[in-house]
Amino acid sequence: MRSIRARLFLILMAITGIVWLSAIGWIYLSTRAEVERALDARLTEAARMVNSLIASQEIDPGRTVAIPSGSPPLHTPYDRQLSCQIWALDGRLVGRSEGAPGQPLTASRAGFSETVIEGETWRVYAVENAALGMRVLVGDNLRVRDRLVADVIRGLALPALLILPALAGLIWLSLRQGLAPLSAMARALETRPASDLSPLPEGRGPSEIRPMVRSLNGLFARVNAARERERDFTAFAAHELRTPIAGLKTQAQVALRHTDDAIRDNALRQMVVGVDRTARLVRQLTDLTSAESGEPAPDEREVDLGRLLRTLAEDIRQHHPRAAGIDIGNALDGAALPVSSSLFALAARNLLENAVLHSPPERPVQCRLRRERDAIAVVIEDAGPGIPESELPKVRDRFFRGSNRTTVGSGLGLAIADFALRRMEGELRLANRAEGGLRAEMRFPSPSAS
């Protein structure tokens, strides 16, 4: 069932029905107990009254007589409820009331008992008068008692059945009125254009609706921020791609127009640089999109840091043969981390590439491992110009290119590395070295610490 209103209606009707049936059951049991107590008291009074009439000689025990019921008639279904018999102790029937059976109502000498006579169950009270040699039996048919209780319950249940439809209507109207704020909010959202991400007014709505409104407003704010980031991303990407493409076109025109081999060779070299920059930018854009996909970190396993970093270093050397080399410390060999190999490779590649492009060719980049009590860090140090202290807080922003940028830089490398490390619950730390250059640390919680 998908309707909250229908579900609440059925729940409330079920609860109401259960409460009503429980009340009827309780009334039935209590009414039955009270009726039995009252009728038992009437049996006792009637038997004692007949016994007193015999003792006062108002009823002659010497001959068979018709005995009055001893109580005023009830309404028609119950006017012959009581039956009375007078038996001599020698077993002779002395008298009985109209409608009383001819056989003894009970074999009990005194007190209450129940007897089955011709398929009917009787509740009987007996009084024995030993002085006169008489026994008075007064009883009533339990079927009549049951009918009396049933009539009482029927009198209660019939009005309930008549009230039930009205109660159902009132519950339905109450639910409709109570859920009206939700319907109003749904209508407002249906008519709102997709481009409208302004917050919903909280106003003075019900307190149960306000958390939903706040959550929706938070969602709108996050979606709006994501759209702003996408617009900025598209604009920056288009700008960054436009520059190398324009340079490629210019160098191609130079190569086509000049017959001088030196000018043509220089133009072709510039075209290669432009192609490298464009290829790196496209790769980084693809990497960033993959890292931001929101999927759980893939292929998490024990990553062999030394082997992976040496593979990355060889790949970078092939793509940038004139850039600085990479010296992988021996401590990394055999070291392992339980992280995503693809995300770690993404972060390490961008940091290593940044380092080799900023370092002089004769000063190789140093890559080493440092273990601490609660963390393990892969440290990458270069001998480049470093990053001005004023720019350190901004270098993780996308497309930020500081004053010490290279010709092939796109401003995405550190942003990608930072994002990938955060996806792995790691941390990127950047600091300038005292002797010159930049130190980048990929820090992870130590597996032994966890």
Summary of the structure (lengths in Angstrom):
residues: 450
radius of gyration: 50.0
end to end distance: 45.6
largest distance: 159.8
contacts: 1266
relative contact order: 0.06
helix: 52%
strand: 18%
